[in-house]
């Protein structure tokens, strides 16, 4: 029973920490160039959301679900490895 609690807290803390890191990095990597006829982008390492105010025809922006899932999984796996390394040192 104690092992289950430990694993549950490890998984829960990893998931919550990865959400916090994901949101923070997305806001830090946000680019808003709309006032100068550019685009607004979100996402790191892949841009999963982009929009453009007055761009030329043929602009393909919008939300990309595959890139969003990849970005979130990237931070989830990174947080899992860092959390497990920190747990080993204790």
Legacy VTK file of the C-alpha trace (Angstrom):
# vtk DataFile Version 3.0
C-alpha trace
ASCII
DATASET POLYDATA
POINTS 90 float
0.000 0.000 0.000
2.804 2.393 0.784
4.441 1.726 -2.584
1.167 2.595 -4.330
0.957 5.912 -2.473
4.562 6.729 -3.345
4.009 5.954 -7.030
0.759 7.912 -7.088
2.392 10.999 -5.556
5.328 10.712 -7.953
3.052 10.501 -11.005
0.736 13.248 -9.763
3.590 15.610 -8.927
5.248 14.912 -12.276
2.025 15.613 -14.168
1.235 18.823 -12.260
4.799 20.084 -12.528
4.876 19.390 -16.269
1.640 21.376 -16.745
3.107 24.327 -14.832
6.360 24.205 -16.818
4.488 23.791 -20.125
2.259 26.818 -19.510
5.190 28.931 -18.292
7.398 28.094 -21.271
4.531 28.687 -23.714
3.926 32.140 -22.303
7.641 32.947 -22.246
8.077 31.856 -25.863
4.944 33.693 -27.016
5.553 36.116 -29.888
3.030 38.824 -30.637
3.918 40.674 -33.823
0.310 41.555 -34.758
0.802 45.339 -34.339
3.443 45.289 -37.113
1.532 43.021 -39.535
3.148 39.881 -38.222
1.804 36.791 -36.581
1.073 35.706 -33.041
2.574 32.344 -32.096
2.517 29.977 -29.123
4.530 26.852 -28.481
7.970 25.517 -27.738
9.776 23.590 -29.285
7.088 23.420 -32.011
4.635 26.250 -32.706
1.197 24.766 -32.119
-0.915 27.921 -32.412
-0.477 30.846 -34.763
-2.723 33.586 -36.027
-2.254 36.525 -38.321
-4.234 39.719 -38.585
-3.586 41.061 -42.092
-1.485 38.364 -43.728
-1.561 37.462 -47.379
-3.921 34.888 -48.796
-2.673 31.368 -48.437
-1.564 31.841 -44.828
-2.132 28.573 -43.014
-2.223 29.384 -39.346
-4.435 28.131 -36.580
-4.210 25.418 -33.970
-2.210 22.249 -34.670
-3.224 19.436 -32.311
-0.285 17.176 -33.223
2.256 19.869 -32.323
0.379 20.645 -29.094
0.464 16.988 -28.029
4.150 16.726 -28.982
5.022 19.856 -26.979
3.130 18.638 -23.919
4.632 15.131 -24.134
8.094 16.682 -24.481
7.689 18.508 -21.168
5.998 15.519 -19.523
8.900 13.205 -20.393
11.485 15.836 -19.448
9.800 16.415 -16.086
9.533 12.662 -15.498
13.288 12.179 -15.974
14.235 15.181 -13.849
11.814 14.134 -11.105
13.139 10.567 -11.095
16.749 11.809 -10.921
15.880 14.019 -7.974
14.089 11.129 -6.276
17.159 8.891 -6.650
19.410 11.445 -4.962
17.235 11.511 -1.842
LINES 1 91
90 0 1 2 3 4 5 6 7 8 9 10 11 12 13 14 15 16 17 18 19 20 21 22 23 24 25 26 27 28 29 30 31 32 33 34 35 36 37 38 39 40 41 42 43 44 45 46 47 48 49 50 51 52 53 54 55 56 57 58 59 60 61 62 63 64 65 66 67 68 69 70 71 72 73 74 75 76 77 78 79 80 81 82 83 84 85 86 87 88 89
